[in-house]
Amino acid sequence: MTVPPAQVPVWERYVAIGDSFTEGMVDPDPNDPTR
């Protein structure tokens, strides 16, 4: 008996609802002089 390969979806586009990865990275911080 042969097991069929798993069906993996192929994504053609990506839509970001929010940018939480970079959110707040450049916010001023009075305790951090590098910001």
Wavefront OBJ file of the C-alpha trace (Angstrom):
o trace
v 0.000 0.000 0.000
v 1.369 3.406 -0.979
v 0.711 6.451 1.203
v -0.055 9.583 -0.854
v 2.127 12.634 -0.145
v 0.710 15.221 2.229
v -1.077 18.107 0.589
v 0.838 21.272 1.470
v -0.747 24.602 0.502
v 1.331 26.813 -1.766
v 1.008 30.418 -0.658
v 0.956 32.979 -3.448
v 0.540 36.135 -1.379
v 0.929 37.319 2.192
v -1.109 40.070 3.826
v 0.105 41.548 7.109
v -2.691 42.794 9.341
v -0.255 44.447 11.755
v 3.467 44.928 12.059
v 3.981 43.715 15.610
v 7.567 42.590 14.914
v 8.911 46.145 14.523
v 6.291 47.923 16.606
v 7.956 49.985 19.304
v 11.525 49.333 18.147
v 12.210 53.028 17.447
v 10.059 54.518 20.180
v 11.982 57.045 22.272
v 13.120 55.714 25.638
v 14.481 58.218 28.173
v 16.369 55.397 29.941
v 18.133 54.211 26.760
v 20.407 56.803 25.088
v 20.644 54.710 21.896
v 16.996 55.384 21.070
l 1 2 3 4 5 6 7 8 9 10 11 12 13 14 15 16 17 18 19 20 21 22 23 24 25 26 27 28 29 30 31 32 33 34 35
